[in-house]
């Protein structure tokens, strides 16, 4: 074990040396930030070659200790001295995460002497990937899992079935992949909005799509397990199922393909389909959680379908039809020792206490779930969706719409347990000030039910691995720190410093990460007298040369250099831009200081059209 540990550290450390040479001990670049870290001075001096050669000398002590009082599951204690390294954890996952920390600590001088106590905030630290709209090969999944492990993320939500195509082989229903995994167009808009929305047989010339064999699924699950990542499969019920009915039209209300996206819940064959599909899914995925979707079901077909209308009368209304199917799935999974997880629409059900909710429609579903005693994963789309724009849409590849830069993600409160925190989240979501008096929040008894955070990647407009990486990174690092690091240890300016280093490291590893925005965020906070405002300028880039003007002219290399907040009179227009080597980077931004309210330009692109640009990255 020691040999493997040291070898892993040494090899990975090599990739860091180019950056590490330029930083000191005081410039810790760890992401996520540890719970506690104290540098004691000096280095455990070594180079990568000697690290491997002298592994047998016992420089690294690596062990599990169930009695360590300060360490929790997945946590670790790391002590580096001039003589050696001591890594202690409760479990193998903790040892693994300690190794990731060691890799990031490595510098050209060696590993700095430090004492670290580190425990995760949440047990669920997730990344979601939709492979239905666009299929990604196994090797792409492996690369994503590698980066997730590096940043201590442990849940991979694998969205395998949706309107874009069915992506997993099911022996009991072979037509799902033979007829439902391929379509006529690769471009989502051309196929979904302007095309025929039809699927074609697997062997059709020019067909677009793909699916995973059972052997490939097993490889993905095993690869993830080696990195202490749980793969959570999602099969959509009862909506988002056009591809199912292209193969088995008898399962929708009309009995005809391309007429409905919802299962005919009144048809016993639909429940039989669910049970048999989930049975094969359970055989492939040993995960605690199985995701059943449950979102965005259109009830129109149920209102006219004789079988569903009859079921609705028995249950007490058409809204209960979906509840009936969700409860069936919940019971089935519970009988097989698994936990059902679904999007926040499942809260309409009288759920079992063991079921879990992912709150994606803002934070309200998560707040309701936690207060009702259900475990919840916070994943508000307006904040934690990677398919939203992260900079000026005119400069970015095609995205779903909206605006979710890394600073916005980092400012999220995963546990909105006070009116102030809930209001902060709601302000981020809406792009305007929200009063704490107007929002719900999680009460004391519900706080422990927030079990995690998840970033989601929907791929309607993400067709290539290169584009996928561009949208996920470096925003994944914000999710990592939200999920791992205590709130009191998180601070934007320090995180900004660290992610600028990590963008370079990501690029060095061949990851096509977004290089961070050149936009300048201008914020004006009115002072008590109401005639003046305190202005702050911020940018994702670090270090940054930001210059500004107050006289109506555009900033130039000789304009005032921003070195901290300044005060202006109400009615002033602030113009600012980022400069590198005497040249403006990006575009100038401006803000009119309104005497009546606090203002900023942070949400300039919040209400974007669905498509601004079509350039790939």
N, C-alpha and C positions, 0 to 999 in steps of 0.2 A: 504493500500500500504506500509506504514512504517513497519508494522508487517512482511509482506512478505519479504520486503527488508532485514530487520535485521535477520530474520530467515535464509534466503538464505546465507547471509554473515557468520553467525555464524556456520552453518553446514559445509560450504565449508572451512572456516578457520580452522576447526579442522584437516583437512587433511594436513594442512601446518605446524602445530605446531612443528612437529618433526624436520623439517629443519629450521623453523623460529627461534627456540631457539638458533641456532648457528650463527645467523647473526645480524648485527647491522643496525641502521638506514642508515648509509652510504652505505650499501650494497644492494641497491635496486635491486630487481630481476624481475621487471615488464617486461613482454613481451606481446604486443609490447611496446617499450619505449614511454612514453608520450611526447607530444609536448613541454611542460614546466612542471617542477616539482621543488619546493623549499621546503626543509625540514626546519621547524621552531623550532625544538627541543621539546623533551618530547613526551608523548604518550596520546592518549585517552585510558585510562587504563580500561580494561575489560577482562573477560574471556567469553567463548562462552555461558556458562549457564546464566550468568548475562545478556548477550546481549539479549537473548530471554526473560528472566523473566521481564526485565525492559523496554521492547520495548515501552510500553505506556508512558514512561516518556519523550518522545520526544528527545531522544539523536540524532536521525537522522532526518534531514529535507530533504525531497526529493520532488523536484518540477520541473515543466517545466516553462521556462521564454522565450517567443519568442523575448523579447527585449534585451537579453544579447548580447552585440556587439561582444565579443570575442569568442562566441560559434557558430559553424556551425552545419548543420544537422549531426546527429549521434555523435556529440561531447558533451563534458560535462565540467563542472567546479566542482572540488572537494576541499573542505576545511575541514581539520581535525584539531580540537583544543583539548585541554585537557577537554573541557566541552561537546563537541559533534561533529557531522558530518553534513556538509551541502553539498548536491549534487544537482546541477542545470544543466538542459539541455534544448535544444530547443524542443526535442521530446522524445518519449518513448524509442527509440533505444539508445539515448544518456544516459538516466538513466540506461538502461540495461548495457551498456558498463562501466559506472561508477561503477556499482556494481561489475563487474569482476575485476576492478582495486582494489577496496576495499578488495576483497577476497585475492588478492595477497599481499597486504600491511600488512595483519594481521600477527602479531608475538606473541610469548609467553607473551611479556610485554604488548601487546595491539596493537593498530594501531598508527603508528608514526604520529605526527603532520606534516601536509604537505599541501601545496597549489598546485593544479594541474590544468592547462588549457590543454585540450587535444582534438584535432580534427583529423579526419582521412585524410591522403593524398589523398586517392582515394575512390570514391563511390563504385567501384567494387573491392571486395577483395575475390577472388574465389578459390575454390578447386573443381577439376573435378574427377569423379570416373567412370570408365568403369565397368559396371556390365554385359556386354555382354559376354566377354571371360570367366569370372567366375562370377556366380551369388552369391550375398550376401544377407542374410535375413534382414528383417526390423530392427531387434535389432542391427545388425552391423551398419546400416545406422544411427540409433539413436545415437550410441556411437560416431561416427564420427561427427555428428552434434553438440553433446555436446562439443567436443573439439574445433570445429570451433568457436562456440559461446564464449568459454572461451578465445580464442585468437583473438576475434573481427573480424572474417571472416564472410562475409554476403552473398556470392553467392555459391550455391551448384550446379555445372554443372553435371547433371545426365545423363550419356551416356547409354541409354536404348536399343539401337538397333545397331547391327553390325554383322559381320560374325560369331561371337561366339554363337549367339542366340538372339531371340526377347524376351524382358523382360516386356512387358506391355500388359495387356488385352485390346483388341480392339473389341467391339461388332460387328462392321460391317464386320470384318475379323477374325472370331474366329480361323481359322486354323493357324494364326500367332503364337499363343501360343500352340495350340494343336499339330502342326507339326513342328514349327520353334523354339521352346524354349528348346528343348532337343536334345542331340547328343550322339554319340556312345562312346566317350572317354572323360574323365575328363582332362587328361594331354594334354596341348595345342600342344606341339610338336608331340606327338603321333597321335593326331587327324588331325592337320592342315598340318604338313610337311610329316609325314610318314603314316598317316591313310587314311581313305576314305572320310573325310570331309563331312560325311552325317549326316542328322538329323533324328530323330526317333519320332514316336508318343509319347505323354505324358505318356501313361500307359505302355510303353515298359519296361520289367524287366531290371534293370541295367542302365536305361537311366540317363544321367547326364544333369542337368540344372535346370530351374525354371523360374518363372515369378511372377510379382506383380499383385494382383487383384486390381480392382479399389478402393476398400475399403482400401487396404494397401497403395496405392498411396496417398489417401486422408489423412491417418494417418501420413505419412511421411511429406506431405506438411504442415499439421497443426502443427506437432512437430517442424518443421523448423521455421514456422512463429512465434511461441511462443519465439523463440530465435533470431528473427529478421534476419532470413536467407531466401533468395529467392531461391526456387528450380527451376532451369532452365532445362527443359527436352531437350534431343537431340534425334531426329529421323533422321537417315542417308539417304540422297538423294544426287546424284543418285547412288553412289557407296556403297561398303561395305554392300551389300544387299542380299548375298547368302541365308540367312535364310528366306527372304521374298519369294524367288522363289522356295524354297523347298515346301512352302505351296501354292503359287500361281504362277506357272511357266509361265502362260500367260503374266505376266508383264515384262519378260525379252525378249530380241530380238529373241532368238531361240525358245521360247515357251517350253523349256525343262529345268528341274531343273539341277543344278550342271554344267552348261555350261557357265554362265556369272554372274558377280557380279554387273552389272549395269542395271538400269531400261531401258526399251525400251521407250525412250522419245517421239518417233514418234507415240506411241500407246496411244490414248485418255484415255484408261483404267488406265494408269500410273498416269496421272494427276488427274483422279477421285479418285484413291487410295490415293494419297497425300492429296487431299482436305478432304476426309472422315476421314483419320487417324488424320490429324491435328485438325479437328473439335472435335474429342473426346479428344485429348490431351489438347486442349484449355479449355475444360470443367473441366478437372482435375487439371490443373496448372494455377493459377491466375497470373503467373509471367509476368513481362513486356517483358522479352526476351524469344524467342523460337528458339532453335538451330536446323538448318537443315543440318548440316554436310557440304557437298560440297567438301570434300577432296578426293584426290587420285583416281579419277575416271579413269578407263581404257577405252579408246575410241575405242578399237579394234572392239567390236561387232557393234558399230554404223556405222562403215565404210562398213560393209557387209550387214547390215539390210536394206531391201528395204524402210521401213517406216522412219527409221532414216536418210538414205541417201537422201530421198526426202525432209525431214525437213531441213537437212544440206544445200541442194541446195537453198531452200527458204531463209534460214537465212544468207547464205554467208560462209559456211564452217562447218566442223564437230566440231570445237572448240566452235561454237555458240550453239551447241545442249545443252550442260550443262548450258550455260548462259540462254537459253530459260526456262529450268526447274527452275533454281534458281530465275529468275525474276517472274515466276508464283507463287512460294512460297512466295516471298517477297510481291507481290501484295495481295495475299490471307491473309497473316498475317496483313498487314497494314489495310486492309478492316475490320479486326476484332479487331483493336485497339492494336495490338502487334508489337513488334520490332523484325525483323529477325536478328539473329546472326549466323555467320558461320566461318569455318576455312578460312585461308587467300587466298585459291584458289578462293573464291568468288569475289576477287578484279578484276578478269577478266571481271566481269559484270559492266555495267553502273548502279551502285547501287543507290538506293534512299538515300538521305542525312541522313535518320533516321537509316539506317542499320548499324550494328556493326560487326567488324572483330576481330577474335582472331588470333594473329600472333604466329604460332607454328613452322614454318620453319625458325628458327633463328629470328632475329629482323627486317629483311629487309621488310617483309610484313607489319609489324606494322609501320615502318617509312614511307613507301609508303602510307598506309591508312591515317595516320595522316596528311601527307602533302597534300593529296587529299581532306581532310576535313571530313573523316569518323572517327567515334569513334572507338577506338581500345583497346583491352585488350592484354597486353604483356604476352606471355606464350611460349617463345622459348624452344623447346624441349631439346636442348643441355644443358640448364641451369635449367629449372623448371619442368622437368619430374621426378616423384618419382620412376618410374620403372627402372631407371638407377642405376648402382652400386654407393655406397657411401663410399667404402673402397676397399682394395685389393680383387679383385674378387675371388681369391683362398680361401678366408675366409668367403665369403658371400653366401647367398642363391641365387638361380638362378635368373637372371635379364635379361632385354632386351639387355644390352650392354652399352657401353659408360661409362662415369664417371662423376657424379654430386654430390660431397660431399657438406655438408652444407655451408662450407666456400665459395665455388664457387657460390652457390645460393645467399648468402648474398652480394657478390660483384657486383651483377647485377645492372645496372642503368635502372629503368623502363621507364624513359623518356630520351632517348639519344639525347638531344637537343644541343649538341656541338660535334664537330669532336672528341674531346678527349674522351667523354663519349661513343660515338658510337664505337670508336676504342677499348676502354676498354672491351666493351661487345663482340666485334668481337674477341678480343684476348682470352677471356674466352671461346667462342664458338669453336674456332679453336685450342686452346692450343698452340698458338705461337704469337709472337709480330705482331701486325697489326698497320701500320702507320695511323695516323689521316687523312693524305692526301688521303687515298685510300678508305674511307668509306662515305656513305651517312648518313645524320643525320636529325633530325626533326627541321624544321625551326620554327621561332617564332610563326607564325600563326597556327602551327599544335600542339603545346604543349598541349593546352587545350583539344585536342581530345584523349589523352591517359587517359582513364577513369579508368584503373585498371590493376591488376596483377593477374595471376592465376597459381597455381600449378596443374599439371595433373598426374593422376594415371591410366596407362594402365595395364591391368591385365592378359596379356598372361601367365605370369609366377607367378602370385600371386593367389593362389588357396584358401588359408585359411585366416580367420580373423587375426590370429596371424602374418602371413607373411605380410598381408596388413598393419597392424600397424607398423611393423618393417620397412617397406619401407617409410611410410608417416612421421613417427615421429622419431627424432625431426625436420626433414626438414620443416614440416608445419610451425614451429615457424619462420623460415627465411622468408617464404612467408608472414606471418602475419606482420612482421616488415617492409618488403619491401612495403607492401600495406598501412600500417597505419602511420608509423613514418617518419617525414621529413628527407631528405637526410643528413642534417647537424647534426641530432641527432643520426645517425647510425655510429657505430664504431665497427669493428670486435672484438677487444680484450675485450671490455666491453660486447658485445653480447655473446662471448665465455664463459665468466664468468657466465652470467645469464643462458645460456642454460644448462650448467652442473648441475645447481640446478634444472632446469625444467625436465631434464631427470629423476632425482630422484623422482620428483613429479609425472611425468607420470607413472613411475613404481609403485608408491604408489597407484595410481588410477587404477592399473591393466592393463595399456597400455603397450604393448610389444614394447617399443621404442628401436631403435638402441642405444647402450650405448656410441656412439661416437668412432671415430677411434683412434687407438694407433699409427698410422703412424706419422712420423715427416716430415713436409714440409721444405725443405732446399732451400733458395733463395740466389743467388749470383748476386749482382748488381755491374757492373764494375765501378770503379772510373775513374776520368777524365784522369789520367795518363796512363790508359790502362794496367797496370801491376799488379794491385791489385784490390780486390773486397771486398765489404762489404757483409757479410754473416748474414742472419737471419734464425732462427729456429722457427718453429711454430708447434703447435699441437692442435687438437680440445679439448683435455682434459685440465681441469683447476681445481685446481692448478696442474702443471705438473713439474716433475723432468726430464729434458732433458739433457743427457750427450753426449759428442761428442769427436772425435779424429781427428787429422790432419796428423797422421804418418802412415796411412795405416792399423792400427789395428782396431779391433772391440771395440766399447764402452763397458766398464765394470762399476760396481758401483763406482770405484775410478776415472773414467775419468773426464775431465773438465765438470763442471756444467754450463749450459748455463744460463746467466743472462742478456743478451742483445746482440745486433749486434757486430760482431768483424770483423777485416780485415785480409785477407789472400792474399798470392801471387797467381797470375794466375798459373794454373797447379796443384794446391792443390786438393786433394780428401778429402771431408768432409764426415765423417760417424757419424750418430747420431741415438739415440734410446731413447724411453721413459722408465723410471724406476719407479717402485712403490715398496716401502719397500725394496729397495736394489735388486730387481729383474727386469730384462728386460721384458717389456710388448710389445707384438706384435713382429715386425721384425725390424732389423736394416735397415736404408735407407742411401743412399750415393749419392753424387753429385760431379762430376768433374768440377772444376771452369775453364771455357773456357775463354781464354784471349780476344776472339773476340766478345763476346756478353753476355748479361744478360741471366742467365739460372736458372732453378729450376727443381725440380722433382715433381711438383704439378700435372702434367698431365700424370703421369706414366701410368695410366690405361685408358686414354681417348679412345684409339682405341682397345677396348677389343672385343674378340669374343662374339657371342650372348650368349653362355652358357659356363661358367667356372666351376661352382659348382652346385650341385643339393641339397645341404643340406637345410632343412627348418629351420626356426627360430621361 
